[in-house]
Amino acid sequence: MFLLPPRCLFPEKYDSFSFPARLIFVCFVYPMDDAEIKGALMAKDPESLEGIPNDYRFSDGTGLIHWASMYNNLDVCRRLVGCHGAVNSVGGVLDSSPLYYALYNSNYRVMKLLIEHGADITYVNKSGLGLLHTCARFDDVLGMVLLLSHGADIGVRDTRKRTLWTYARIKRAKNVTRFLEVSTMIGRHRRWMVEGMFIGMHWVSFFLGRRWQVGVAVALLIFWGRVAHTRLPMYLNLFYSFYISYRIFGRGYEHIIYMLEYFSTLLRLVVSKPRFGPVSTCSGARELISAMIDQDEYTMENFCYTCLARKTGGTKHCSICNRCILGFDHHCPCINRCISRDSAELFGSHLLSTLTVAVSVLLSNQIPEMGLELVSVATFIILVLAARSPRPV
């Protein structure tokens, strides 16, 4: 038997009905159970939901707004946010607010709507995890940025006194961890520690003999993934470049010509700067985030969560420079510069001059006297050629 919704049966009187009267309609005139109502919310079927009162409660204590937030039903959410206390009502096993339900499915448009209508972003449900910690649990860095742009505290702790960074590390939330390390001093401290450790090992090896020197070079290659994110390759590259130039100076005009070409391309690369994208803060990026959400463009492909800026065509984020680079190709740790399409030709010339210097030294008569230097040159040639390993994020 097909039954019309109560609003269709009594269009003029339905809104004035008391809650018991609406409940009678729901139970008898329009019998839908919880699963059917959730299905209608998921299917975004407005006709099926006409007879469901705004204050309807499911068996677990949640309301319509909770599941409308879960299923990204914006029409129902817009209808319910005006109801008194709806945006901060709690329900479910964990007594979660609608903002939690929207966050579970990364429904950013619903999250934005709820926050704009007074949703409490500091509320913590029975799990002991606030909204920011929930973002860390699911590695939802865009949800975290959205909450921070509306004033959430990045230094908040959960009920077990764990910081966001600590909890993100426990959950292996890669994107959230990277964002927090860039936003705080944690990432910088780790880089300084790696730099200091390897610089110390390098200088100590000079007093311990050639085997230790070769061992340090091998360690640089083994831990290249960490070393490449520091300035250490650039420091060592410059040191050995000048040191070897001093050793071979005056031993042949061809060496001098090769070294001049090498330093010429090196200097031009170091002085040149790639075209950087804009950088903003969480509060400063609120309008941009709001506009991108409204345009359905708030995605990892279109938004850089580190620079907090829109990615334009051909722009990629360098995880070492922590900046968006226009025309990004790769990052070269040995000069601590990003190589873009604009500087690709110059970088090719630098590689060629580096190989030319190495070959000229290898073919010279001073090979026995320059064993250590040759090992160093060979190591950094490998590092330069492997410099494409750091990828954008």
N, C-alpha and C positions, 0 to 999 in steps of 0.2 A: 504494500500500500504506500503510495507517495504522499508525504505530508509536507505542507508548506511551512516555512519558518514562521514563528510567531510574529515577526515584524511585518511579514506579508499579510498575515491574517488580521492583525490589528495595527496598521501603520501609524494611526494617530494616538493610540493609547499605550503602545508598548513601552515607550520611554518612561511613562508615569507609573508603570506597574511596580509593586513592591518586590523585594527580593524573593519572598515565598511564592508569589505569583509567577515570577520568572522561573523559579526552580520547578514548579509544577509543569510549566511549558517544556522545560528542558527534559524532565523525567518522563512525561507522558505524551505531550503533543509532538515533541521533537526528540525522541529517544536516541541519543548518541553517547557512547561510552568514552572513556578517556582516550583509548587507542584511536577511535574514529576522529575525535577532535584533534589529536596530535597529527593524524594523517591529513586532515583538512588544512591545518596550519602549515604542514610541510608542502602540501600541494598548492598552497596559496589560493584556496578556493573560498572567495568571500561569501558566496551564496550559502554554503554549508555552515558558515559561522555566524549567520545573521541572528540566529536565535540564542546564541550563547552569551550570557550576561558578562559584562566586563569584570565583575568580581567573582567569576567562576573559579572554583578551586578543584584541582585534581586530588587523587587519593593520597599523594605524597606531600600535599600542602603547597605545591607550586600553583601559580596562577597562569592565566593565558599569556601574560607578558613574558613569563619565563620561557615558555616553549616557542612563542613567537620570536623571541630573541635567539633561541637556539637554531631555529629553522630560517632565520633571516627574513621573516615576514614583516616587511617594513610597514605595510598598510595597517596591520593589526597593532603594531608597536606605536605608530602615530596616533591611533585611536585610543590607546591605553595610557600613554604617557601623561595625558591630561588628568587622569583619575588620581585622586588624592592618595599619596603614599605608594602608588604602584611601582614607580621606578626603584624604590628601595625596599620593596617587599621581599621577604625571604621565604624559602621553601626547599623541599627536597631533603635528602638524607643529611646533607652537610649545611643546611640552612643557607643556601647560596642566594645571592641577589640576581636579578636579570642580567646585570653586567657580567657576572661570571658565565652565565649560559651563552651570552653573545661571544665572550672570549674563547670559550671551548671550541667554537667552530670558526674563529677568526672572522666574525662578522663585523667588520670595522664600521660600516655605515650604521648599523644598529648601536654599536658602542658609542659612536659620535652622537647619535640621537639621544641616547640615555644620559650621557654626560651633560649635554646641553640642557637637559630638562632636570638636572639636579641629582643625578645618580652619585652615590657616595663612593669615591675611588679609594677611600682608606678603609673600607669595611673588610673584615677578615672573617671567613666562614669557619666552620668547625674543623676543617682540615688543618688549620693553623697557618695556612698560606694566604697571603694577601694577593691582590690582583697582579702585582709585579712579579711575585714569586711564582704565580701560576703561569705567567708568560715565560719565565725561565724554565719551568717544568716542561712546557711544550715547545721550547725554543722559538717562541713567537716574538721575534725582535720588533716587528712592525707594531704589534699590539703594545709592547712595552714603550716604544717611542710615542705612540698615540697617548698613552696614559701620562707619560712624563711631560708631554706638551701641554697637558691640562693641569699641571701642578703636582703630580705624584712625586714622592720623595725617593730619590735614587739610593739614599742611605738607609732605607727601611730594613728591618729585620723581621724574620718570622717568629713564631712563638717559641722556637728552639734557639733563638738568637743567631740564626745564620744570615749572613749578608746575601745580597743577590748574586754576587760573584761566586761566593762559596757554594751556594745551592746550584748555580748554573754549572759549575765544575763537577759537582756530584752527578747531575743529570746529563753531563756531556752535551750541554746545549752550546753547540759551536758558535752560532751566530750571536747569541746573547752574550756569551763569554767574550767574544771579540769586541762587541759593542761596549761592554763594561770596561774592558781593559783600555780601550781608546778614550772613553769618557772619564776615566780616573787615572791615577798615577801607577796603577798596578802594572800595566804593560811596559811603561817606561822603566820601572825598577828592574823588571826581568831582563830587559835589553841591556841596561847598564851592568847588571851582574854578569851576563854572558860576555860583554865587551871586556870588562875588567879581568875576568878569569883568563880569557885567551890572550889578552895583551900581556898579562903577567907571565903566563906560560911561555909566550914567545920570547920575552926578554931573558927570562931565567935560562931558557935553552941555549942561549949564546955562551953561557958560562959552564954548561954541562957537557958540551961536545956535540959533534955532528949527528950522532944517532938520535939525540934528543930533539935536535932541530928537524930532522926528517920525521920524527914521531909527531911533533906539533903540526907539521904540514899534513900528515895523514889524518890527524884528529880534526883538522879543519874540514877535510873532505868528508869524514864520517858524520860530523855534526853540522853539515852544510845547511840543513833545513833550518837550524836555529841561528847559525852564524850569518846567513844571508839576510836576516831581518835586523842586523845591527850595522854599525858603521865600521866594524873591524876590517872587512875586506878592503874598504877604501883606504884606511890608514896603512895597512900592510902593503897595499898596491903602490901607494905613493912612496913609502919608505924604500921598498926594493927598487922602484923605478929610479930614484935618485942614487941609491947605493950602487946599483949595477952600472948606471951611467958614469959614476965617478971611477969605478974600477976599469971600465973599458975606454975612458977618455984618453985620447992621445995614442991609441993603439991602432989607428987606421982611420982615414978620412971617411971610409964608407960607413963605419960605426957611428960617427958623429952625424952624418946625414940621416941615417936611419933613426937615431935618437931624437934629432930635431923634428922629424916628421911625426914621431911617436908623441912627443910632448906637445906639439902643435895641435894634433887632433884631440889629445887628452884635455888640454886647456880649453879648447872650444866646447867640448862636451860638458866640462865642469861648469863653465860660465853660462852656458845656455840653460834656459829654464823651459820646461814644458808648459803647455797651456792648462792651468789648473781650473777646476770648477769651483763654484761658490761653496762656502762653509757657513753653517748656521748653528744656532743652539736649539734646544728642544722647545723653549718658549717662543723663540723667534720663528720657528718653522710651523707654528700652529696653523696659521692661515693657509700655508702651502699644503699641509697635510689634509686640512679640511677640504680644500678645493680638489685635491687628488682623489680623496674618498668619494666626493660627489660625482666625479668624472669616472669612477671605477678604474683609476690608474694607480691606486696605492698598492703596488706590488713590488716584489724584490727586483723585478726587471726594470722598473721605472723609477724607483726611489732608492737613494743611497742612505742607508741607516747610519753610516759613520759620519758622512759630511752633512747629513740631514738636508739633502737637496735633491731636486729632480735630475734624473739622468737624461741628458740630451743625446742625440744621435751620435754614435761613435765614442761615447764617454764610458770609461770603465774606472773602477776604484782600485788603486794600488794599495795592497795590504801592508807594504813597507813604508811608503811615504804617507800613508793615511790621508790621501787626497784623491779626488776624482781627476783623471787625466783625459783630455780630449785627444782622440786618436791614439790611445794607449796600445803599445805593442808588448813591452816587457820592462822589467826593472833590472838594471845592471848594478849589482852590489859593489863591484870593484870601483865604480865612480860615484856610487850612491845617487844615481839619477835615473829617472824614468825615460825610456826610449820610446818616443812616439813616431808616428809616420813622418813628421816633419824632420826629425833628426836621425832617421834610419840610415840614410846615405852616409852621414858623417860617422855614425857608429860603425858602419861597414868599413870605412876608411881606417878607423882606429883599430879595428880587429886586424886588418891587413898589415898595418904598421907594426902592431904588436908581434904578429907572427914573423914579420921580416926581421925584427930585432932578435927574436929568439933563434931563428935559423942562422943569422949572421954570427951570433955568439957561438952556436954549436959548431959551425964550420971554421971558426978561428983557431989559432994555435994556442990559445990560453985556456983550453978546456981543463987540463989538470989543475990549474991554479984557481979555477972558478967553479969547483964542484958544487959547493954550497949554493952559490948564486944560480947555477943552472937548475938545481933542484927547485929553488924558489921560483925562478922564471917559469919552469914547466908547470909547477903547481898553480900559479896564477893564470897561465894560459888556459888550463883546464877550467879554472873558476870563471874566467871571462866567457869561455865557450858554453859553460853550463849556466850562465847568468839568466837564461830564459826560464829557469825553474820556478821562481816566485811568480805566482799567477794573481790576476785580479780577483776581487771578491764581488 
